[in-house]
Amino acid sequence: MSDNIDLYKAYSTLISRHKEVVWAICRKHCHGNRERCRDLVQEVSLVLWTRIDRLRPGASFYEERQWVSLSTRNVLYNLRRHPSIDLVAMRDSLAEYLADDDSHAQISETLQELISFLNTDDQRFIAHYLQGYKRHELAEHFNLKPNSVNKRLQRIILRLQEINNKINNNQ
């Protein structure tokens, strides 16, 4: 327990000393978009917390700053390496895939029918998504990481497409 308290104290001290560096790098990365910057700072803060034990004990102020700066850049680089899935495009592609010649009402009915074939957790997840919940809200509600939300949505959409194909092939 004492180790966790010591780690938290070290983390708090580190963040309070170098938060300007993290914010500056994140702000530059997102070209001044404040909300995106806040999200990036949060991502960086989580990584710094999980890696605080890697910082050399007794590091000087400048060594700490360099470690924070490099860690921040690594997080941003990794986020850029794995671009997020365009959820609007996924939703639109699913609607187009289901639409073909159907009217809007038939799309909704078809989608509801397809969703009924999913397991209960996936039904709840897609229902929240279709109600307009944001990615971070879904992640929080279902206790997932933001990237996992995208992957889960993609998996559910692929499953819905498979179910639709099976239904159409049996008719």
For each residue, the residues with C-beta under 8 A, 3 or more apart:
1: 4 5
2: 5 6
3: 6 7
4: 1 7 8
5: 1 2 8 9
6: 2 3 9 10
7: 3 4 10 11 52 53
8: 4 5 11 12
9: 5 6 12 13
10: 6 7 13 14 52 55
11: 7 8 14 15 48 49 52
12: 8 9 15 16
13: 9 10 16 17
14: 10 11 17 18 48 52 55 64 68
15: 11 12 18 19 22 45 48
16: 12 13 19
17: 13 14 61 64 65
18: 14 15 21 22 64 65 68 69
19: 15 16 22 23
20: 23 24
21: 18 24 25 65 68 69 72
22: 15 18 19 25 26 41 44 45 48 68 72
23: 19 20 26 27 37 41
24: 20 21 27 28
25: 21 22 28 29 69 72 73 76
26: 22 23 29 30 37 40 41 44 72 76
27: 23 24 30 32 37
28: 24 25 31
29: 25 26 37 40 76
30: 26 27 33 36 37 40
31: 28
32: 27 37
33: 30 36 37
34: 37 38
35: 38 39
36: 30 33 39 40
37: 23 26 27 29 30 32 33 34 40 41
38: 34 35 41 42
39: 35 36 42 43 136
40: 26 29 30 36 37 43 44 75 76 79
41: 22 23 26 37 38 44 45
42: 38 39 45 46
43: 39 40 46 47 75 79
44: 22 26 40 41 47 48 71 72 75 76
45: 15 22 41 42 48 49
46: 42 43 49 50
47: 43 44 50 51 71 74 75
48: 11 14 15 22 44 45 51 52 68 71
49: 11 45 46 52
50: 46 47
51: 47 48 54 55 71
52: 7 10 11 14 48 49 55
53: 7
54: 51
55: 10 14 51 52 59 64 67
56: 59 63
57:
58:
59: 55 56 63 64 67
60: 63 64
61: 17 64 65
62: 65 66
63: 56 59 60 66 67
64: 14 17 18 55 59 60 61 67 68
65: 17 18 21 61 62 68 69
66: 62 63 69 70
67: 55 59 63 64 70 71
68: 14 18 21 22 48 64 65 71 72
69: 18 21 25 65 66 72 73
70: 66 67 73 74
71: 44 47 48 51 67 68 74 75
72: 21 22 25 26 44 68 69 75 76
73: 25 69 70 76 77
74: 47 70 71 77 78
75: 40 43 44 47 71 72 78 79
76: 25 26 29 40 44 72 73 79 80
77: 73 74 80 81
78: 74 75 81 82
79: 40 43 75 76 82
80: 76 77 83
81: 77 78
82: 78 79 147
83: 80
84: 146 147 150
85: 90 150 151 153 154
86: 89 90
87: 90 91 135 150 153
88: 91 92
89: 86 92 93
90: 85 86 87 93 94 153 154 157
91: 87 88 94 95
92: 88 89 95 96
93: 89 90 96 97 157
94: 90 91 97 98 111 157 160 161
95: 91 92 98 99 107
96: 92 93 99
97: 93 94 100 161 164
98: 94 95 102 107 110 111 114 164
99: 95 96 102 107
100: 97
101:
102: 98 99 106 107 110
103: 106 107
104: 107 108
105: 108 109
106: 102 103 109 110
107: 95 98 99 102 103 104 110 111
108: 104 105 111 112
109: 105 106 112 113
110: 98 102 106 107 113 114 164
111: 94 98 107 108 114 115 130 160
112: 108 109 115 116
113: 109 110 116 117 167
114: 98 110 111 117 118 160 163 164 167
115: 111 112 118 123 126 127 160
116: 112 113 123
117: 113 114 163
118: 114 115 122 123 126 156 159 160
119: 122 123
120: 123 124
121: 124 125
122: 118 119 125 126 152 156 159
123: 115 116 118 119 120 126 127
124: 120 121 127 128
125: 121 122 128 129 138 142 152 153 156
126: 115 118 122 123 129 130 153 156
127: 115 123 124 130 131
128: 124 125 131 133 137 138 141 142
129: 125 126 133 138 153
130: 111 126 127
131: 127 128
132:
133: 128 129 137 138 141
134: 137 138
135: 87 138 139 146 149 150
136: 39 139 140 146
137: 128 133 134 140 141
138: 125 128 129 133 134 135 141 142 144 149
139: 135 136 142 143 144 145 146 148 149
140: 136 137 143
141: 128 133 137 138
142: 125 128 138 139 149
143: 139 140
144: 138 139 148 149 152
145: 139 148 149
146: 84 135 136 139 149 150
147: 82 84 150 151
148: 139 144 145 151 152
149: 135 138 139 142 144 145 146 152 153
150: 84 85 87 135 146 147 153 154
151: 85 147 148 154 155
152: 122 125 144 148 149 155 156
153: 85 87 90 125 126 129 149 150 156 157
154: 85 90 150 151 157 158
155: 151 152 158 159
156: 118 122 125 126 152 153 159 160
157: 90 93 94 153 154 160 161
158: 154 155 161 162
159: 118 122 155 156 162 163
160: 94 111 114 115 118 156 157 163 164
161: 94 97 157 158 164 165
162: 158 159 165 166
163: 114 117 159 160 166 167
164: 97 98 110 114 160 161 167 168
165: 161 162 168 169
166: 162 163 169 170
167: 113 114 163 164 170 171
168: 164 165 171
169: 165 166
170: 166 167
171: 167 168
